[in-house]
Amino acid sequence: IESVYVLIFLILVPKKEKLKIRGILAIILSIFVTVALVSILALQGSHRKLFCGVATSVFSVIMYGSPLSIMRLVIKTKSVEYMPFLLSLFCFLYGTIWFIFGLIDHDPFV
């Protein structure tokens, strides 16, 4: 589902920003491929689990921190017009559910 969202975004992005967005996407995909290849080819056992856990935690922090860029606009304009409520609500609920799961399962990465 997220891939479809990104594809639609890439199709509909304004022409003046298209090159910038494609560059960011290329950087992100190269980081993802690097992490996957290092995990598969260079690491095994508990080292692989630790590496993937840290990588996943870093990407989760980035994912949950990215909407904070909109907060600056919301505070500046004093309007929540640019901040989708349902996206904010469900990200909060999703994070809360994973936090509870991590506590129950005693998983430090979750």
N, C-alpha and C positions, 0 to 999 in steps of 0.2 A: 504494500500500500504506500509506503514511504517513497519507493522508487517512482511510482506513478505521480505522486505529489511533486517530486523533484523534476520529473520530465515535463509535467504541465508548467511548472515554474520556469523552466528553461525555454519552453516554447513561447511563453507570454511575457518574458522579461523585456523591458524596453531596449531598443537597439543600442542606445548609448551605453548601457550597463552590461550588455550581453558578453562582451569580451572579458570584462572583469569577473563576472560570475563564472564563466567557463574556466578561467584561470584558477579561481578558488576551488572549483569542483575538481580540477586536475590535481591540485596540491592535496586535497583531502583524499582522493582516490589513490594517489601514490603512497600516502602515509598508510592507508588501509592495507594496500597490497604489501607494503614493506612489513607491517606488523604480522600479517597472515603468513608471509613467506618465512620470516624469522621464526615464528611460532612452529611452523610445520617442519622446516628444514634444519634449524639450528638447535632447537630445545626439545627436551623430553622430560616426561614425568612431572615431578613437583616444580621444576624450573619453568616448564611450559605453563603450568597452572598459575604460578606466581606472575609470570610475564603477562599472560592474558588477563589476569585479574587486575593488575595495575593499569594496563592499557585500557581496559573496559572502564575502570574507575575514572581515569583521566578524560576519556571521551564522554562519560556521563556528566562530569562536572562541566565540561564545555557545553554539552547539550542543554543542561539546566541553567547555565549561566548566560547563554546567548539571548534569551528574551530580556535580559537586563539592559541591553542596548536600547530597547524600546522604552524602558522606564525613564530614561533621560528625556526622550521626546514627550512622554506623558507628563512628566514634572514640568518641563519647559513650557508646554502649551496649556497645562492644567486641564487636559481633556483626555479621556480614555478612548477616544475615537480610534486610535491606532493599535490598541491593545485588545485582542480578541478574548472575550471572557471565557468562552467554552474551552479554548486551548489552554488558557491559564488554569482553569479549574481542573481539567483532566490531567494536565501535567502534575499538578499538586497531588491529586488523588493517586496517580500512578507512582509517584515518588514515595508517597506515604505507604502504599501497599508493599512496595519493594523494601522499604525500611523495616516494616513489621515482619516481613518474611526473613530478612537478614537477622533480625533479633531472635526470631523463633529458631532458625536454622543455625545460628551462631556462625554465619559466614561473614568474615571481615570485609570482603569485597562488595557484597550486596549492601 
